[in-house]
Structures are given as C-alpha cells and as structure tokens.
Amino acid sequence: MQEFEFTEINQPQKGDTVLVGMSGGVDSTLVSLLLKEQGCKVIGVTMSSWNNDLPIEPSPDRLRHSCYGPDEKIDIETCQKFCEENDIEYHVISVKDEYRKNVLEYFKSEYRNGRTPNPCIMCNPTVKFGALLKGVENLGIKFDYFCTGHYAKLVKANIPLEEILQNENEKNFTKNENVNQFPIFISQAEDGTKDQAYFLNRIKSEVLEKVRFPLSKMTKKEVYEEARKRNLQAAEKSESQDFVPPEIFEKIFADVKSIPGNIIDENGKVLGKHRGIEFYTIGQRRGLGVSAKNPLYVKEINKTDNTVVLSENDGLLAQGLIATNWIWAGNFAPEKPFYALVKIRLASKPVEALIEKAKEDYPEGSYKITFTEKQRAIAPGQSAVVYINGITIGGGIIEKAFS
C-alpha cells in the first residue's frame, strides 16, 4: 500500500455562518462559544428524538443518564438558556420518526436476530447528519458549515484516490462516474482516548464537505480547561451516557415477549437457560447464570434454534470476517485485494488485515477481511472500519466471523 500524506481541511473563519449541533454537553457548548468568539455567526440546533413511547420518568437529579429518554428536555432547556445568554439563534428540530425507524427499530431488530448493533453508527448518517440537517433546510436556514463537538479530523489526501488504493499498477476501484478522486476523509483525532472517527465511518464524503469538527486538535482535558475559563455550566456536567442504561433497555424490549431457550456449549450440551437472545452479546461473560470449571463466554447467538453458545476464551478467536453494507470514501469500491488496518469495535485497536471482495454466497458488495493475527469476539452487527495512514477509507457491517 502506497504511503501518502494528507492535509487537514480549513475550519470556519470570521464571517462564516455556522450551524452547531448542540447536546448541552461541554464539547458542543464550547464549540459554539469558540466559533462566536472568532467572529462567526452561530446558530445552535438540537435534535429531539424522544417519542414518549416508554414508561420512563425524567431524572430527579436533572442530569441526563441516557441518549434516548425524557431527559432530553433537560438538555434542550440547558442549550436554550446558554444561547439566550450568548445571543445565539437557537432551534429544536424533531427527528422522532427518523430516529424510531433508523435507530430504535434497527436496535431491536438486530438484537432479536442474535446480532450486536451499534446504534450510534447508524444514528450519525441517518439522523444527526441526515434528518437533523433536512429539518434545518426545511426551516429555510442557510449556513456555511455544520459543526459538532466530535473528536475527529477531516482531511484531504495529496494524491488521487485511485493512487491510494493502487495495486500492481492497476486501478483498484469500481469505475464509477460518481467517484470523487479527492474526497474528504475522516481521520483520527489528536486525543486518541476520545477519538470518534469509528462512529462516523458511515457519513458519506459529500455530506462531509460542509461538516467541520472544531475540537479536532484538542484533548478532552483542554476542552474542560477552556470551558472552565469561560465559566461554562456544561463544564460541570458528567460525560454523555450510553445509548440506553439497563433499565431502559428492558423497557425498549417489553413490546414483544422474550423467548427463553437453551444455553449450550460447543458440543451442544445444555448448560442452562437464557431469557431471550436479545439480552446477550458476543464475548459476554457476566450474567450467564451457568457455572463451569473455567470461565465461559458467549461465542455464538443463534436465532434459528434460539440458543446461546458458550466457549472458553480461545473459542472466541477468529481469523477473519465477512462484512456487508459498505460505505467507502469518495463512493469508490475496491476491486482488488489490499492490506490496511481494520478496527472491529470502538474499544479495539486497528490491526493489519487483507481486504478483498467476498466470493462466497453473500450480497453484492460484500468483503472478506482476513487478519494477520486472530481477533477475539468478532460480533455480527458491529462495524468493521478500514484505515490507511490513520484515515477512514470505508466501513461495513459485520455479517459473520470465520476461523
């Protein structure tokens, strides 16, 4: 694979009109104030996804404890107050229908099919960078850039896309008139502990043309320091929580009765009972309700026979995976095998692998990824994201692992 350099694209300048996606947290609040301080016209916008469809009461401590829930009202009030105090135009955009279809229903369907979904990865292209911006457009609001508090960089390479993936002097991508030879790529942020490039892999390059991440060169520590210098209330708030905590998870799945089944070992021996496959994930150890001489982990989740298969740790190792439903930077699709780094979950490090088109009986556009070293707990439903020189080339949804 050819080595290449890239250049970080420009951030908003004085006089630009910037739309800032606000959550009430320290990151987006600081972004709003920094851009205003440098002379940009700032418009704050918050998406409203809560549909009042679950029996959940707002948090008594007035702190938001999950991504989805009635506590979004708390964040909207916080954002509104901040914008009023700082003379920033502010709007709330309802994305309830899109969120329910693309995030909630997807979330439930994947778990009920024995897979492990990543709702944030699906929310970003369809809701945060999709329905939200469409709602702004419907209000007739014009802007130069859409800015968020994500920790990631946006870059352009100094060579054409076809050269980046050149293999044996042949062009390694589908000849498609929509291929952009110099697309915007998402690159990992300066703060590796907060890098969110993995979550953003499904946002298409053409959408990124008007997106900016002003915190790309800052660490979380620096963000808090700058926020406290400005006496921002958001600097005292805790970090954003997961999509849903356990108690909300239970209520999301209460619409359909769970179907108990057998927990078995790799030989089919029954070890216990599970309460429904939606409550288990690949690699899980705790909460299995079985006892064994050695630690056991979830290796497979089979919807067909409604079983959860356990193994010892070595049983979780796999040589590779098949991934479908790919998004590639610049709309290209590689035709020939190439080596790159691949990340299979947010918490894992990118590792070397061979990426090639899948020849098995999989949907068109599927790819086979073979790692140079076996990887642990590859979970169908999660994303496999491909990196070259630290930038995101593409990402697909894991269909299955293979030994």
Secondary structure, DSSP 4 states (H G I P E B T S, - for coil): -----EEEPPPP-TT-EEEEE--SSHHHHHHHHHHHHTTPEEEEEEEE---S-S--PPPTTS---SSSSTTHHHHHHHHHHHHHHTT-EEEEEE-HHHHIIIIIHHHHHHHHTT----HHHHHIIIIIIIIHHHHHHHTT---SEEE----EEEEEESS-HHHHT-BTTB--S---TT--SS--EEEE-S-TTS--TGGGTTS-HHHHTTEE-TTTT--HHHHHHHHHHTT-GGGGSPPP--S--HHHHHHHGGGS----EEEE-TT--EEEEES-GGG--TT--TT-----SS--EEEEEETTTTEEEEE-GGGGEEEEEEEEEEEEGGG----S-EEEEEESSTTSPPEEEEEEE--SS--TT-EEEEEEEEEE---TTSEEEEEETTEEEEEEEEEEEE-
